[in-house]
Amino acid sequence: MSRRFIVEADGGSRGNPGPAGYGAVVLDAETGEPLAEAAEYIGTATNNVAEYRGLIAGLRAAHALDPEAAVRVRMDSKLVVEQMSGRWKIKHPDMRPLAAEAKTVLPSGRVTYEWIPREQNKHADRLANEAMDAGKRGEQWQPSRSTAALDSPSRSAAGERTATAAAAVPEKDEPLAEPAPAPLGYAAAADLGTPTTFVLLRHGETALTPEKRFSGSGGSDPELSPAGRRQAEQVAAALAARGTIQAVVSSPLRRCRETAETVAARLGLDVRIDEGLRETDFGAWEGLSFAEVRERYPEELDAWLGSAKAAPPGGESFAQVARRTALARDKILARHAGRTVLLVTHVTPVKTLVRLALGAPPESLFRMELSAASLSAVAYYADGNASLRLLNDTGHLR
């Protein structure tokens, strides 16, 4: 029998539009116990956009806990509840892609919607305000700041810990649900407006790149090599000539920031950092070649090659990376709807975005070639479909 969850979600904007954030909590439908929380400061947005982002985050958190669950969504936004229930038309162009995205998380037959008064939505409202307060401090909301356990009527006298998660990301030894791929269909067949396009740039070379060593987010964080700096200049010139990039978002790792800053300076844009775009943490394998890993960790390597849920010792699995990459994708799509955005990131996030757009299985990660400073592109449409436009283009490199 499927589990039953209640998702309570809210969003707010201090200015409408203004600094905005959302909050969502997943509750056990039987006991009312909070199972997971999500909250995010999303920059400048309207109340309605923030409310939809809260809904999407809550649904994704429920999906991560049990992709087969039945979900009852409770919100104090009459607009979102009526639109998602199909009783009101979605007329505003900013709402259409968000509603379409929400519908892709879980099958519509497993999600129902209920309007509740604001005073009954205090948990999600508090999380949204925590996220906006964190944004005001120049930070992102962290689960440790939350007091969800105090809100839970079912918390035991012994102090049973309430599970909280920024995006319902399970612990490393728990099974991870696969992020929802783009639904099947042909987006170009209808007039769906201007898509949001991600131009995906793998960073330039570091000293480790030509040696083909594992270089993730748990290692030495190397800088660009002289060859990598030349590659960054070349891709900057190529993108400047095309003149289509409207925003730049980068992984926090040094090699990506250096690449992104080179391109952004040429384009006259700022660089926004998104932690979700960082490379896989390869744990004990950081800095080693494939041959060295094969010699030292043969069993662990075989497991890693055979399952997206297997992780290097002390590192991340591809399933975990897919979850945070998908969440980063969703945030960037909401912030830059209808625009062309340059994402400067790494091999695994680029391949993950491509495979999710195609609805390809995790093993497809091992069947793509991605060169340093290469360009790929994915377009996302208002109905939730995605289209791969380019993969591993190196024509700009001399």
N, C-alpha and C positions, 0 to 999 in steps of 0.2 A: 504494500500500500504506500502510495506516495506521501512524503512529508508535506505538511501544510505550514506555510509561513505567512506572516503579516509584514508588509513593508510599509513603514511610515516615512514619508519624505517631505522635505520642505526646501525652499530657497528664498533668498532675500537679496535686496539691493539697497544700499544706502545712497539714494539719489535717483534711482530708476530712470535712466541708467546711472550707474555709479558702482563703487566697489561692491562686488557681489560674491556670494558663496552659497553652498548648499550643504544639507545634512540629510542622512538617511540611516535608519536602523532596521534591522531584520529581527523579528520576534518569532518565537515559537508560538504557533497558533493555539496550542493546547494550554501552555503554561504562562504565556506572556513574557517568558525570559528573553532578554536581549541576546542574540547570537552573534551579531556582527554590526559594526558601524562603518559609515563612510562619510567623509566631509572633505570639502575642498574650497579653497579661495580661487576664484576663476577670473579675477581681474574685473574690468568694467563690463557690466552686462545689465539687462533688465531683470525685474522680478520674475517674469514669466520664463525667461531663458534659464535663470537659476533654478526655478522650480522643476523644469524639465530635466535639467542636469541632475538634480537630486533624485528624480524618479529613475533615470537611467542607472545612476550609481547604486540605488537600492535594489533594482532588478538584477544588476550584475552581481551584487553581493549575495543575493539569494541564489542565483545560478551557480556561483562558486561553492556554496554550501551543499546544494543538491540540484543538479540540472533537471531533475524529473519532478521537482516540487510543484505543488499548486500554491499560487501566491494571491493574497488579497492585499491590494494597495489601498492605503488610507492617506488621504491628503486633504489639507484645508483649502487647496486651490480648486475652486469650482471649474475654472477654465480647463485645467489639465485633466481633471476627472471626466468632464463632459466630452472633451475632445478625444481622449483615449478610449472612452466608452462608445464612441461613434455617434453620439447624439448631437454634437456641435461640429460644424465644419471648421477646418483649420485654414484660416484666411491669411494669417501673417506669414510672410516668407521665411522669417527666422524660426518659426515654430515647426514648419513642415519637416525639415530634415531631422529635427530632434524627436518629433513624434515617430517618424519612420525608423529612426535608430532604436527607440524604446521598443518598438514592435519586433525587432530582430533578436532581442535577448532571450525571450522565452516564447513558446507558441502561444498565440492569442487565446486559445481555449483553456490555458492553465492560469490566466491572469484575469482578475476581476478588480473593479475600481469602486471605491466608496468615498464620498465626501464626508469629512468630519469637521466640527467646529475647531477654531484655532486653539482653544484651551485644551483640546484633546490631542494636540500634535506637539506638545511641549518638548518631547525628547528630540525630534528632528529639528525643531526650531532652535533649540539650544545648540545643537551641533552646527547648524548653519551660522549662527552668531559666533561660535568659537572659531569657525573657519574664517569669517570676515575679520574678527579680532586679530587672528594670526596674520592675515594678509596686511592689516594695518601696521603690524610690527615688521613687515618684510619677510615673513616666514610662511610656511605651509602648516596646516593643521596636523597634529601628531596624535595618535591614539592615547599616548600617555597623559595628554592634557585632559582627556575626557573623564567625566565622573559618571559613566553609564551605570556602574554598579549601584549607585545611590538611587537611580531612577527605577530600578527593577523591583516590583512588588514581590517577586518570587525569590529574591536573594536570601539564602539561608542565614540563620543566626551565626553559623560557623564562619561566615564570610566567604562563601563560594565565589570564585572568580568569574566575572562575566567576561565572555570573549569579546574583544574589540579588535577591529582590523581596519586600517585606513581604506582599503579597497577589498576587504574580505579575502585577503591573500592568506591561505593556510600556512601552517608551519611546514618546514621542509620535508618532514616525513609523512605528510598527509597527501592523499590523492588530489590532484588539481584538475578542475573542470577545464575543458578546452574552451577558449574564448570563441564567441560566436563569429563565424566567417560572414562575409557578405552574402546575402541571399542570392539564389540563382535568378537569372533574368537578363534582359537586355536593356540596360538603362538608356542607350542611345535611341531606342525605338520611340520614346515619348519625349515631349518637351519638358524637361525637368529643371530648366534653368541652368545657371552656371555651376559646374561642379566645383568642389573644393579639391585642389590638386596638391599632392605632396610630391615635391621633387626630393628624392632621397640621395644624399651624398655621403658616401663612405669617406672617412677622413683620409688625409694624405699619409704617406709612409712614415713609420718610425724605424728606429734601428732594428726592431724585432720583426718587422713585416717581411723583409726579404728572406729572413731565416725561418719563416713560417712557424714561429713559436706562439704558444697560447698567450694571449695578451688581453686580459679582460678587465673587470673593474676591481679585482682583488689583488692586483699586482703592483708594479712600480709606477704606473701612470706615466709612461714615457712621453717626451715631447716629440714634435715632428723632426725628422732628419732633414738635412739640406735638400734631399730629393723630395721629401714630403712638402717642404715649404715651396719648392718650385711647382709642385703639383697643385697646391692651394692657389697660387697665383694664376696658374693656367685655367683652373676651373672658374676662378673669379672673373677672369677676362671673358670666358665663354658665356657665363651667366649674365654678365653685364651687357654683352652684345645681344642676347635674347630679350632682355628687358622685361621679363615676366614675373620675377620674384617680388612678392609684396611683404614678406616677413621671413625672419630667420630664427629657427629654434635649434638648440644644440644639446647634445649630451654634456654632462658636467666634466667629463674626462678631458685632460689637457690637450690631447691630440685633436679632439673634435673642436674644443674651444678655439684653438689656434687656427684651425681650418676655417671655422665659422667666422671668426673675427676678420680674417683676410678677405673673405668673400663679402661680408657685411660692409666693411670699410669701402670696398669698391662700389657697392650698391647704394651706399648712403643709408644703411639700415642699422638698427640695434639688434643685438643677439639676446634672445630669451633662453634661459636654461631650463631643461625639463629632466628631472632625475630618472624618469621612466625610460629615457632613450640611452641609458648607459649600457655598456656591453655586459655580457654574462660574467658573473664571478666564477672563474675556473678553479678557485680554491687551491689545492695542493699542486695543480698542474700549471699554475701561472709561471711563465718564463721558460717552460719546457717545450721541446719539440715533440711532434707526434711519436717519433721513434722512441724518445726517452720515456714518454708516458706509457707506450706499449711495453717497454722493458720493465718499468717500475710498478705499474698499476694494470696488469693485463686483464684481470677480472672486472675491475671497475670500468675500464675502457670498453670492454665488450658490452657491459650493461648500458653504458652511456650511448653507444652506437645503436643499441637495440631498442631503447625506450626513451621517449621525450621526458618521462618522469624520473629518470635516473640522473643523479648529479655527480660531478667530480667530488672527491673527498673535501668537505668544507666549503663547497661551492653551490651554485644554482643549477637547477635543471632547466631544460628548454621550455618545459611547461610553465615554470615560474616566470621565466623571461617573457613568454607569450602573454601571460596575464598582465604584467605591468606595461608591456609594450602596447597592448590593446587599450589599456586605460589611458596611457599617454596619447594614443591616437584619438580617442574619444574627446579628451580635453582640448586637443589642438583643433579638431574639427569644429567643436562648439565655439571656440574663440575666433576662428578664422573662416567661418562659413562663406563659401563662394570665392575664396581667394586662393592664390598660388603661394605655397609655403615651402621654404627650403628647410629640410630636416637634416642636420649634420650629425651622423651617428655612426654605428659600427656594423660589422658583418651580420651578427645575429639579429638585431632589431630590423635592419633592412630586409633580410630574408624573411623574417617573421611577418612584417607588414605585407610583403608580396604574397606569401603563402595564404595568409588570412584573406586577402583580397580575392585570391583564386579559389578559396575553399579547399586548398590542397592539404594533404595529411602532413603531420610533423616530419616524417622521414624525407619529405621534399627539401628540407633544409640542407641535406647532404648532397643534393643534386643540382645546386645552383653555384655558379662561379660569380664571385664578386671581387673585383680588383680594387686596389687602393685608388682613391679619388675618382671612382666611377660614379655615374649618375643613373638612377632609376626613377620611375615616376608612376604614381597611382592616382587615379581620379575617383572621387567619392561623390555619388549623386544623391539627390534629395529623397529618393525612395529607398535608400539603404544599399543600393548596388555599388559595386566598385569595379574599376576597369584598369588593368595593367597597361600602361602606355609605353614603358621603356624599361629595359633591364641591362645593367652592366655596360653602359655606354662609356667608352674611353676615348672617343674620337677627338676630344679637346686636349688630350695629353700628347706632347711632342717628345 
